[in-house]
Amino acid sequence: MGGLTTLAPVIGAAVPLGADSVPIRRPREPISPEVGAAAIVAAMTDPLPAISLPRELLPADGRFGCGPSKVRPEAMNALNAVSTTYMGTSHRQAMVRFTVSQLRNGLTEMLALPDGYEIMLGNGGSTAFWDIATFGLIDQRSQHLSFGEFSSKFAGAAKAAPHLADPEVIESPPGTHPEAHASAGIDTYALTHNETSTGVAMAPTRPEGAHEDAIVVVDATSAAGGLRFDPSQVDVYYFAPQKCLASDGGLWLAAVSPRAIERIERIGASDRWIPASLDLVTALDNSRKDQTYNTPALATIFLAVQQVEWVNNNGGLEWAASRCDRSADTMYSWAEASPFATPFVADAADRSHVVATIDLDDAIDANVVSQVLRDNGIVDTESYRKLGRNQLRMAMFPAIDPSDVEALTACIDHVVTALG
Ligand SMILES: Cc1ncc(COP(=O)(O)O)c(C=O)c1O
């Protein structure tokens, strides 16, 4: 494990900045530009960290957030290298369009898409894609598996759409997942590969007996590029690049099957009113030209390419998923053996290998643990706020080194012991 020289806690006497300023503590030693801002914000808002983690225990990189998540420094360096040749240039010209084609081709390879599947993209992230789906994918009535914040939101969007019939919503308590089943009149089955709010993963599969024209639409926002799946079971596998793709937010990406393309074209040709920015026919036309309907975030596209090529050059999705398996094994084995930590997801088969949710004993305040970790440069281990549990939630995306996950568990042990 590499020593962490850049994430030193900020310790020192408070010094006034001026009449209107918030007191800030003077760092005892230089802070690197990468973490300087975070450390200063922490110093401005927090009491002095009572617990200072030994350097030899710290992970090499302290980012464990579930999105935006760790961007590999190598990818940032590559972005810096194109700061005047790619950044700030037209998304309609060859340079950017070539990068979009690299992303589309790289994803096709990484996800091992069958012939006829295409990669589409557009602006607005996965949240926009839910609205897009209500306009351009759901014909009349959808079925939704609802087992956490994100899966319930898509169900809510379908319910709110005035041109659709009320969806069939199958729920299960947080920490579990329901099963889809074929239902008469359902033309769209909405599944979630990884429920980021609860740390539950499920294999996306076509419900047995589903009508042959029905499409299976899978929210893979936090799964794509980190979890294995069988693409032939799904028609739309949509995601955003700020998670396993170790890039930034704002974009949606979707692998679409020939059956989904047929659906998009059929609804597009109907008299349904579809706002232009949410129109999948327009998005498909633009994607096929390696463009987007309106201006995308160029850095997001570039960083996603860096990650997809990194994964592909190292052995593809199987390699990335194996890395996540190693991290998950470390995390859950640690929690199971711990006297104060327990995996929130009771059934080991449902435990996500990219997002871990770990309950802490009531005697230990998880918020305090997260705060002490944050003060030591280990950030974003807080639980999903709306779940309301005494819990830590930590990403184990492919960019996160499995040895850093091991270091994280040692740091949690240290903090809990020090808190007494
Ligand atoms: C499973 C899942 N779906 C959808 C979203 C929303 O994605 P975005 O923020 O890109 O709109 C998230 C974000 O965390 C997510 O985890």
The ligand as an SDF file (V2000), in Angstrom:
LIG
                    3D

 16 16  0  0  0  0  0  0  0  0999 V2000
  -28.8940    3.6840  -10.2540 C   0  0  0  0  0  0  0  0  0  0  0  0
  -28.9240    5.1440  -10.5890 C   0  0  0  0  0  0  0  0  0  0  0  0
  -29.7990    5.5800  -11.4990 N   0  0  0  0  0  0  0  0  0  0  0  0
  -29.8530    6.8720  -11.8450 C   0  0  0  0  0  0  0  0  0  0  0  0
  -29.0360    7.8120  -11.2780 C   0  0  0  0  0  0  0  0  0  0  0  0
  -29.1180    9.2520  -11.6870 C   0  0  0  0  0  0  0  0  0  0  0  0
  -27.9990    9.5320  -12.4780 O   0  0  0  0  0  0  0  0  0  0  0  0
  -27.6410   11.0190  -12.9100 P   0  0  0  0  0  0  0  0  0  0  0  0
  -27.1410   11.7040  -11.6950 O   0  0  0  0  0  0  0  0  0  0  0  0
  -26.6020   10.8440  -13.9780 O   0  0  0  0  0  0  0  0  0  0  0  0
  -28.8730   11.6390  -13.4450 O   0  0  0  0  0  0  0  0  0  0  0  0
  -28.1000    7.4220  -10.3210 C   0  0  0  0  0  0  0  0  0  0  0  0
  -27.2080    8.3970   -9.6870 C   0  0  0  0  0  0  0  0  0  0  0  0
  -26.5540    8.1290   -8.7060 O   0  0  0  0  0  0  0  0  0  0  0  0
  -28.0340    6.0450   -9.9820 C   0  0  0  0  0  0  0  0  0  0  0  0
  -27.1470    5.6090   -9.0870 O   0  0  0  0  0  0  0  0  0  0  0  0
  1  2  1  0
  2  3  1  0
  2 15  2  0
  3  4  2  0
  4  5  1  0
  5  6  1  0
  5 12  2  0
  6  7  1  0
  7  8  1  0
  8  9  2  0
  8 10  1  0
  8 11  1  0
 12 13  1  0
 12 15  1  0
 13 14  2  0
 15 16  1  0
M  END
$$$$
